[in-house]
């Protein structure tokens, strides 16, 4: 019997089917024993620098690395950009919509990330993580209070962000044809929401 590819094996699991063997998953696509079932390919079309210590995301939120996050960058919640969610239109600055040659970007990213579409499932993630964005703008306690006190303003702000970024990700999906859509919003589980 021929061994299936790491991609095929992982996609069986992702589809709720039985894999041939227990797949190894690492968000960033690092290989294990020579196999990388997935490759995390996320085109940086807004020239964000938040994956670097002291960098900024597309909404202007500063990110810092800490020992507690093992060097991973997180929003610097000591900087409160948005005090009142009702003021979001005065505080949030939408970035300029980029002009992207998507076919060239795709080819460059496949090469840069070392993707073999036969062996690796291409995984992309939206540049918007609604709860994380709210935390980045308001701090953790402020975000929770905003969700409780003024959910209408929070929803209006997040919908505006989604409406802005949706055409970019629609085009990216059309060109990159990802196998997996990975949402990085560390908020809560389906059965354990913040609020009942």
N, C-alpha and C positions, 0 to 999 in steps of 0.2 A: 504494500500500500504506500502510495506517495504521500509524503508529509505536505499538508497544506501550508500556504504562506502565512506569516505572522498576521498580515492584514486580514486574510480570510478567516483565520481563527478568531481574531479579536472582533470582527464584524459579526460573527455568529453570536458571540456573547452580547454585543451591543443590540442585536435584534431579538434578544431573549431566547436564542437557540442554544444548544449544547455545543461548547467548543470542543475541539479534538484534544486539547491540553489546556492547562490553566495559563491564560495569557498574562504577560507582564505589561503593566501600564505605568507609564511615567508621563505626567502632564507635558513636560517639555520634549518628550520623545527620545530620551537617552536610551541607547540599546542595553539589553541585558543578554549576556551570552551570545552576542553578535546579532541579536534580533531587535528591531524597533518596529513594533506593531503599529504605532502611530507616530506622526510627525506634526508638531504644533506649528502651523504656518499662519501667521497673522500679519497681513500687510500693514505697515505703518504709514498710512496715507496722510495723516495729520501731523507728521513729524514730531510725535510725542517723545519725550525724554524721560518719562516717569519710571522706566525700568532701571534708570541710573539713579544713584543716591543724589538727592537734591534736584531731580528733574520734575517736569510738569506734565500733567495729562492735558487732553484737548480742551478741558473746561477751565484750566488755570490752577488746578489743585496741585500743590507741591507734595512730592513723595520723598520719603526718607527711608534709609535702611537702618535696622537696629539689630542688636545681638539677639533679642528675643524673637526676631523673625528669621534668624539664621542668614541675615544679609539680604533677604527679600525686601523690596520696597513697598511701603504702605503709605496711605495719605498721612500727611503731617497734621494731626488733629489738634495741635496746639495753635494752629492758624484757623480761626473761624471766619470763613468768607461770607456765610449767610446766617444772620441772626434770626430772621423771621422769614419763614417760607413764603409768606405773602409778598415779600420784596424780591422774589427771584428774578423778575424781569429787569430790575435795576442792577442786579448783581452779576448774573450769569452773562458771560460774553461768548456767543457762539463763534467758533473759529470760521475762517474763510473756507468755503467748499473747495477742495482740491481738484485740480485737473490732472487726471491720471491716465496714462496709456496702460490699460489693464492687461493687455496681452504681454507687453514687455515686463510689467511688474510680476506677472505670473511666472514667466520664464526665469526671471532673476531670482524670485523667491524659491522656486523649485530647486534651482541650483544652489542657492545660499544655504538652504535647510537640508540639502542632500536627500531629496525625496525621490523614491522609486515607487511610482504609483502601483506597481504590481505587488510590492512587498509592504508598503506603508500606507495606512489609512491617513488621509489628510484631514486634520482637525483644525477648525478655525473657531474664533471666539469673537463675539461682538465687542466693540470698543466701549460699549456702555454697560455698566453693571449698576442698575438703578439704586439698590440699597447702598452699595459701596460708594457711589457717587454722592448720595445724600450724606453719608458719614464723612466723606472727604470735604464737603462744603460746610457741614454744621457740627462736626464732632459726633461721637457715638450717642451720647446722652441727648444732644440737640436733635439728632435724626429721629430717635425714638419718640421724643416729645412732639416733634413736628408731625409724625405719623399719627399720634394720638390727638393732638390739639387742632391740627389744620390739614387733614388728609386731602381736602379738595385742592389746596395750593400745591401740595407735594405731587399729587396726581397730574395737575396741569403742567408743572415744571417737567416732570419725567416724560409725559406725553410729548411735550415740545422737543425734548432731547431726542426721543425715539423718532419723531417725525423728521428731525433734521438729519439723523444718521442713517435712516432706513434706505435711502437711495444708494448710498455707498455700499452697504452690505448686500443689497439686492444685486448690484453689479458684480460685487466680489463673488457671490454665490454662483452667478451665471458663468463667470470666467473660471474660477478655481474649482468649481464642482466638488466641494468638500464632501468627505464621507461622514464626518461627524461635526456637530455644532456644539461647542463646549461653553457653557455659561459659567463664568468665574465669580458670580455674585454669591459670596459666602454669607447668606442671610439666615435661612432656616430650612427645615425639612418640610416636605408636603404634609406630614402628619404632626408636625411640631412648629406651627407658626408663632411669630412673636405675640400676636394677639389672637384670641379665639374669634 
